[in-house]
Amino acid sequence: MITDVVIKDIYKKFNKPARVEDLNVDYFVALLKDHHALRVLEDEIIVDDLDEYNPFRRFLMRGINAILEFDKMVAFVFRTHILFFGKENNELRVHIKPEKPRSFFSRLFGRE
């Protein structure tokens, strides 16, 4: 199960882009092909299931920090977000990394 603690650890552990050769992109695209229309085009991955103007439709492989496989999901980890692709269905979830927490005094006095 992917909890908030797991997501926080993913962002902490995978905070720098990985080498494209180490990502094993072809394996994960083949794993997800039954439920997601993913294709690799030179140095980017395109999700054909999404609308043309969706910001998550195309992404560069050099921006991927890691690709992780879970029981029912495959996570494409980026610096500011994670795309979770379902392995058993066509589910796609996006997790946006939260901003840094505000200091105690800014929360106390309502300043930003």
GUVO-137552 format. One record per residue: x, y, z of N, C-alpha, C, O, CB in turn. Coordinates in pm, whole numbers, padded with zeros to 5 digits, always signed. Glycine has a CB too. Layout:
# residues N
XYZXYZXYZXYZXYZ;...
This chain:
# residues 112
+00085-00117+00000+00000+00000+00000+00089+00124+00000+00190+00130+00071-00096+00000+00122;+00052+00220-00078+00131+00342-00091+00070+00448+00000-00036+00504-00030+00136+00390-00239;+00137+00475+00109+00088+00572+00207+00165+00703+00193+00259+00714+00115+00102+00516+00350;+00123+00802+00271+00192+00931+00270+00336+00918+00317+00425+00988+00268+00117+01032+00358;+00360+00828+00411+00497+00806+00461+00584+00747+00349+00699+00788+00333+00496+00711+00584;+00530+00653+00273+00603+00593+00162+00634+00700+00057+00746+00706+00006+00522+00476+00100;+00537+00782+00025+00557+00888-00075+00664+00986-00028+00749+01028-00106+00425+00961-00103;+00660+01023+00099+00760+01114+00154+00900+01053+00144+00996+01122+00111+00727+01149+00301;+00911+00923+00173+01040+00855+00163+01089+00847+00018+01209+00857-00009+01029+00714+00221;+00996+00830-00075+01033+00826-00218+01094+00960-00259+01199+00963-00323+00910+00794-00306;+01029+01069-00223+01082+01202-00258+01219+01225-00194+01308+01284-00255+00985+01313-00214;+01235+01177-00072+01361+01197+00000+01474+01113-00061+01585+01161-00079+01344+01162+00148;+01444+00989-00092+01546+00896-00142+01583+00923-00288+01700+00913-00324+01498+00753-00127;+01486+00956-00370+01508+00976-00513+01493+01124-00547+01394+01165-00609+01409+00890-00597;+01590+01204-00507+01581+01349-00525+01664+01400-00643+01663+01520-00670+01624+01418-00400;+01734+01312-00712+01814+01352-00829+01780+01263-00947+01750+01145-00929+01967+01345-00797;+01784+01319-01068+01754+01237-01186+01852+01121-01202+01973+01134-01180+01758+01324-01312;+01798+01007-01241+01878+00888-01265+01930+00888-01408+01879+00960-01493+01797+00760-01237;+02030+00807-01432+02076+00791-01571+01970+00713-01647+01912+00618-01594+02215+00717-01577;+01944+00754-01768+01839+00692-01850+01866+00542-01867+01772+00463-01870+01830+00761-01987;+01991+00504-01880+02026+00362-01898+01989+00278-01777+01963+00158-01791+02176+00349-01926;+01986+00338-01659+01956+00264-01536+01806+00251-01507+01768+00177-01416+02022+00332-01420;+01721+00319-01582+01578+00322-01552+01503+00198-01598+01398+00166-01541+01517+00442-01615;+01552+00126-01698+01485+00008-01752+01345+00043-01804+01247-00025-01773+01476-00101-01644;+01338+00149-01881+01212+00203-01932+01136+00101-02017+01015+00088-02004+01238+00329-02013;+01207+00029-02102+01140-00068-02191+01065-00174-02113+00956-00214-02153+01243-00135-02282;+01121-00220-02002+01054-00320-01918+00922-00265-01863+00820-00333-01869+01145-00363-01801;+00925-00143-01811+00804-00086-01749+00699-00049-01853+00579-00063-01827+00841+00037-01667;+00740-00002-01969+00644+00027-02075+00575-00102-02120+00454-00104-02143+00714+00095-02196;+00652-00211-02133+00594-00341-02169+00502-00393-02060+00399-00453-02089+00705-00443-02197;+00539-00369-01935+00457-00414-01821+00321-00343-01819+00220-00403-01783+00532-00389-01689;+00320-00217-01857+00198-00136-01850+00119-00132-01980+00012-00071-01984+00234+00004-01812;+00168-00195-02086+00104-00181-02218-00038-00236-02226-00114-00192-02312+00188-00249-02321;-00076-00330-02140-00211-00385-02145-00318-00283-02102-00432-00290-02146-00220-00507-02056;-00279-00188-02018-00378-00095-01963-00348+00052-01993-00434+00138-01972-00387-00113-01816;-00228+00082-02041-00190+00220-02069-00123+00228-02206-00045+00140-02243-00095+00275-01958;-00154+00333-02278-00093+00353-02410+00031+00440-02394+00028+00560-02419-00194+00418-02509;+00140+00377-02354+00267+00446-02338+00355+00415-02458+00358+00302-02508+00338+00405-02205;+00427+00515-02503+00524+00490-02609+00647+00574-02586+00640+00687-02536+00463+00519-02749;+00759+00518-02622+00888+00585-02608+00925+00644-02742+00927+00574-02844+00998+00488-02556;+00954+00772-02742+00990+00842-02864+01121+00916-02838+01122+01022-02776+00877+00941-02910;+01230+00859-02885+01365+00912-02864+01394+00934-02717+01424+00838-02646+01383+01043-02941;+01384+01058-02669+01420+01086-02530+01300+01124-02443+01317+01183-02336+01522+01198-02527;+01179+01090-02488+01061+01120-02409+00963+01004-02409+00968+00916-02494+00994+01246-02461;+00873+01007-02312+00766+00907-02301+00635+00982-02320+00614+01089-02262+00771+00830-02163;+00547+00925-02400+00418+00986-02429+00308+00894-02380+00309+00774-02407+00402+01015-02582;+00213+00950-02307+00097+00877-02257-00019+00912-02348-00083+01016-02332+00065+00912-02106;-00047+00825-02445-00150+00853-02544-00292+00848-02487-00385+00895-02553-00139+00756-02658;-00310+00794-02368-00442+00790-02305-00490+00929-02264-00610+00952-02253-00439+00699-02182;-00398+01021-02243-00432+01153-02192-00458+01251-02306-00412+01232-02418-00321+01205-02101;-00531+01357-02274-00561+01462-02372-00434+01530-02419-00331+01528-02351-00658+01565-02312;-00442+01588-02536-00325+01654-02598-00266+01764-02509-00145+01782-02507-00365+01713-02733;-00350+01836-02436-00303+01950-02358-00281+01917-02211-00256+02007-02130-00402+02063-02368;-00288+01792-02175-00262+01750-02038-00112+01765-02009-00030+01717-02087-00308+01602-02015;-00075+01831-01899+00068+01852-01872+00145+01724-01842+00268+01724-01845+00083+01946-01757;+00076+01616-01812+00143+01489-01781+00146+01394-01900+00185+01278-01885+00074+01422-01663;+00105+01440-02015+00098+01354-02134+00237+01319-02187+00258+01207-02232+00018+01423-02243;+00331+01412-02183+00466+01391-02235+00566+01428-02127+00550+01530-02059+00491+01474-02365;+00668+01347-02111+00774+01384-02018+00907+01329-02067+00915+01223-02128+00743+01332-01876;+01010+01405-02038+01145+01367-02079+01200+01260-01986+01181+01266-01864+01238+01489-02081;+01268+01164-02043+01326+01057-01962+01437+01109-01872+01460+01055-01764+01379+00946-02051;+01506+01213-01915+01615+01266-01833+01564+01334-01706+01642+01360-01614+01698+01364-01913;+01433+01362-01698+01374+01423-01579+01325+01322-01477+01281+01360-01369+01262+01511-01618;+01331+01194-01511+01282+01090-01421+01390+01059-01316+01505+01030-01350+01244+00961-01500;+01350+01065-01191+01443+01032-01082+01449+00882-01058+01554+00829-01023+01401+01103-00954;+01337+00813-01076+01332+00668-01055+01202+00615-01112+01105+00689-01130+01346+00632-00904;+01201+00485-01139+01078+00414-01172+01069+00298-01074+01159+00214-01069+01075+00364-01324;+00962+00294-00997+00947+00196-00891+00825+00108-00916+00721+00157-00960+00937+00265-00755;+00840-00019-00889+00729-00113-00907+00674-00154-00771+00748-00199-00684+00773-00237-00987;+00544-00137-00755+00473-00180-00635+00380-00294-00673+00378-00337-00788+00394-00061-00570;+00302-00344-00577+00211-00456-00604+00114-00426-00718+00101-00505-00811+00133-00491-00477;+00047-00313-00710-00056-00281-00808-00027-00156-00889-00109-00116-00972-00187-00265-00739;+00088-00093-00866+00120+00034-00932+00266+00036-00976+00351-00036-00923+00091+00152-00838;+00292+00121-01074+00428+00155-01114+00440+00306-01101+00358+00380-01156+00462+00106-01262;+00542+00351-01028+00559+00493-01001+00673+00550-01084+00786+00500-01079+00584+00516-00852;+00643+00654-01159+00745+00732-01228+00771+00855-01141+00685+00942-01128+00699+00773-01376;+00888+00860-01081+00920+00963-00982+00995+01078-01049+01095+01058-01118+01005+00902-00867;+00945+01198-01027+01008+01321-01075+01040+01408-00954+01005+01374-00841+00915+01396-01175;+01106+01520-00976+01145+01608-00867+01023+01667-00797+01023+01680-00674+01234+01720-00920;+00919+01704-00871+00804+01774-00813+00675+01693-00810+00575+01738-00754+00779+01899-00888;+00676+01574-00868+00554+01494-00871+00586+01347-00897+00698+01311-00935+00457+01547-00979;+00486+01263-00875+00497+01120-00903+00374+01079-00983+00261+01114-00947+00509+01036-00770;+00396+01005-01091+00287+00949-01169+00274+00801-01132+00369+00725-01148+00310+00967-01323;+00158+00762-01083+00132+00623-01047+00043+00561-01154-00071+00604-01172+00064+00612-00906;+00094+00463-01225+00019+00390-01327-00026+00257-01269+00055+00184-01212+00105+00369-01455;-00155+00224-01284-00207+00097-01237-00160-00018-01324-00162-00007-01447-00359+00101-01232;-00118-00128-01262-00074-00245-01337-00191-00335-01376-00182-00412-01472+00027-00324-01255;-00301-00326-01301-00415-00414-01325-00534-00344-01389-00632-00408-01424-00458-00477-01196;-00526-00212-01404-00634-00134-01465-00574-00008-01528-00453+00012-01523-00745-00098-01360;-00658+00076-01584-00608+00195-01653-00601+00317-01562-00605+00430-01609-00695+00225-01772;-00592+00295-01435-00587+00402-01336-00454+00478-01346-00347+00418-01360-00606+00346-01194;-00462+00609-01340-00345+00696-01337-00365+00798-01227-00462+00874-01228-00321+00766-01475;-00273+00799-01131-00280+00895-01021-00158+00985-01027-00048+00942-01064-00288+00822-00883;-00178+01108-00991-00069+01205-00987-00057+01257-00845-00156+01301-00786-00092+01322-01088;+00063+01251-00790+00088+01310-00659+00181+01429-00679+00291+01414-00732+00149+01205-00559;+00137+01546-00636+00217+01667-00645+00289+01685-00512+00228+01680-00405+00128+01792-00679;+00419+01707-00518+00498+01726-00397+00452+01852-00325+00446+01959-00386+00649+01733-00429;+00421+01840-00197+00377+01959-00124+00491+02059-00106+00609+02022-00104+00318+01920+00013;+00453+02185-00092+00553+02287-00066+00613+02266+00072+00557+02194+00155+00492+02429-00078;+00726+02329+00095+00790+02318+00226+00696+02371+00333+00626+02470+00311+00925+02394+00228;+00694+02307+00449+00605+02354+00554+00645+02493+00604+00763+02529+00605+00604+02256+00671;+00546+02567+00643+00571+02701+00695+00627+02692+00836+00605+02593+00906+00442+02786+00694;+00700+02793+00877+00760+02793+01011+00652+02808+01117+00537+02843+01088+00863+02907+01023;+00689+02781+01239+00597+02791+01351+00541+02932+01364+00421+02951+01383+00666+02750+01481;+00629+03033+01353+00585+03171+01369+00496+03216+01255+00402+03293+01278+00705+03263+01380;+00522+03172+01134+00436+03212+01023+00298+03149+01037+00198+03210+01000+00499+03173+00888;+00291+03028+01091+00161+02967+01116+00090+03036+01232-00032+03055+01229+00177+02817+01144;+00166+03073+01334+00109+03135+01453+00053+03274+01422-00057+03308+01466+00215+03146+01563;+00127+03353+01346+00086+03489+01317+00022+03506+01180-00015+03617+01143+00204+03578+01327;+00009+03399+01104-00061+03403+00976+00013+03473+00866-00049+03520+00770-00191+03467+00994;+00143+03481+00876+00222+03546+00770+00281+03442+00679+00304+03327+00718+00334+03633+00830;+00306+03485+00555+00363+03390+00461+00503+03424+00424+00564+03353+00345+00280+03384+00339;
